[in-house]
Amino acid sequence: MPERNLSSIRADVDALPVYSDHEHHLPDSFFTEGMSLDKSLSRTYVAWTGFVPDSGPASRAALLDNVRYNSYFVWYERGLQRMHGITEPLTMENWEYISGIVSKNHRQNPDLHWQALLNNGYERLIQDAYWNPGDDMGHPEAFVPTFRIDKFLYGYHPDQVAPDDIYPWELYGFEGGTLDDYIACLRETVKRRHAAGLVAALKCAEAYNRRLDFDQDDRAAAEAAFGRPPELVSSEARRLFSNYVFNRCCELAAELQVPFQIHTGLGHLGGSNPMLLLPVLERHADTRFVLFHTGYPWIAEAAGLAHNYANVISSLTWTATISTTTAVRALQELLDVARSVNRITWGSDCWVPEESIGAQLAWRHVVAQALTERYEQGTLRAADVQPLACKLLFENNRNIYGAID
């Protein structure tokens, strides 16, 4: 077999399809109503830097001056170029011109936002429509839903609102009853959608709202909170109620034999270290937990859990665009220590196709770089480069979430 180098390995990686384990793709209406470059950027991780273009020159200039070298911007720009056939970098001078191209392309093809994903290397994307859990956005050709269970963690009373200004009882048609009736509603809601092929996994993103220390059940505390008006329920009582519901979701994931995706890292930074989930991993040994984002910035901790626990799937979702250099190190560490190479996954975790395509390019870059380093160091044989790349780009997610129909 001929000698390999970064160029040849990257060519092999670039030729493979990609399966994403996480996406927040927005509804059709977002892309068909006044689409522009500024609007696209407003729903990207670039905006999380605090520099959000508002169609005015000052905000655009501030964005370019502050974040041009940031990983979020670098890969968004590359995705923008790839999707819209643009060769030059984004500047103040060509901003309006490029924005016109984006607007025209989306206007001429209302399906461009999801078709571009399939036309640029994606074969399937797991969709987390947190505003309507279990929704495939009307495009089953591209998306298969995960079911975000977070709303149920807040439903101790009909007047209690969950994140995104959603009332769980109203959303799921729960008409009241006991705590057991509420859990039955949760189970039936998820099981019904699962039977319809609309639940590839369960998902919890509560790391944005609370610590990840989901304790053992306190049934009495959950019952005491249930049915009480929100103003009479303490924050600790809410936490104990959510612990109880979360544990039922872990059991349900095992029963349905679907993975349970958990957001770790960033978010509510003080309480999102993946090590906080250690008791959960032990308590629910039959549940397969997908620990998202490699726990960034706790990369080593996430790898340690992958080393010790057979029910852990390590996902580099989002990591490649948070910090591309860290993602290479995280992948190398997981390849070194994870119990199985078949439990290492990735997803784009984006809202708009320009960024999703850029995130995919980032992941290909990370895989090619990591495999090249291993080959050059003598820890990866030339014959193993292609099989390993296939696992990381699509095979692992096919096996974990389901093959393409």
Stockholm file with secondary structure:
# STOCKHOLM 1.0

chainA/1-405         MPERNLSSIRADVDALPVYSDHEHHLPDSFFTEGMSLDKSLSRTYVAWTGFVPDSGPASRAALLDNVRYNSYFVWYERGLQRMHGITEPLTMENWEYISGIVSKNHRQNPDLHWQALLNNGYERLIQDAYWNPGDDMGHPEAFVPTFRIDKFLYGYHPDQVAPDDIYPWELYGFEGGTLDDYIACLRETVKRRHAAGLVAALKCAEAYNRRLDFDQDDRAAAEAAFGRPPELVSSEARRLFSNYVFNRCCELAAELQVPFQIHTGLGHLGGSNPMLLLPVLERHADTRFVLFHTGYPWIAEAAGLAHNYANVISSLTWTATISTTTAVRALQELLDVARSVNRITWGSDCWVPEESIGAQLAWRHVVAQALTERYEQGTLRAADVQPLACKLLFENNRNIYGAID
#=GR chainA/1-405 SS CCCCCHHHHHHHHHTSCEEEEEECCCCHHHHHSSCCHHHHHHTSGGGGGTCCCCSSHHHHHHHHHHHTTSHHHHHHHHHHHHHHTCCSCCCTTTHHHHHHHHHHHHHHCTTHHHHHHHHTTEEEEEECCTTSTTCCTTCTTTEEECEECGGGGGCSSTTCCBTTTBCHHHHHTCCCCCHHHHHHHHHHHHHHHHHTTCCSCEEECGGGTSCSCCCSCCHHHHHHHTTSCGGGSCHHHHHHHHHHHHHHHHHHHHHHTCCEEECCSSSSGGGCCGGGGHHHHHHTTTSCEEEGGGGTTCHHHHHHHHHHCTTEEEECTTHHHHCHHHHHHHHHHHHHHCSCGGGEECCCCCSSHHHHHHHHHHHHHHHHHHHHHHHHHTSSCHHHHHHHHHIIIIIHHHHHHCCCC
#=GC SS_cons         CCCCCHHHHHHHHHTSCEEEEEECCCCHHHHHSSCCHHHHHHTSGGGGGTCCCCSSHHHHHHHHHHHTTSHHHHHHHHHHHHHHTCCSCCCTTTHHHHHHHHHHHHHHCTTHHHHHHHHTTEEEEEECCTTSTTCCTTCTTTEEECEECGGGGGCSSTTCCBTTTBCHHHHHTCCCCCHHHHHHHHHHHHHHHHHTTCCSCEEECGGGTSCSCCCSCCHHHHHHHTTSCGGGSCHHHHHHHHHHHHHHHHHHHHHHTCCEEECCSSSSGGGCCGGGGHHHHHHTTTSCEEEGGGGTTCHHHHHHHHHHCTTEEEECTTHHHHCHHHHHHHHHHHHHHCSCGGGEECCCCCSSHHHHHHHHHHHHHHHHHHHHHHHHHTSSCHHHHHHHHHIIIIIHHHHHHCCCC
//
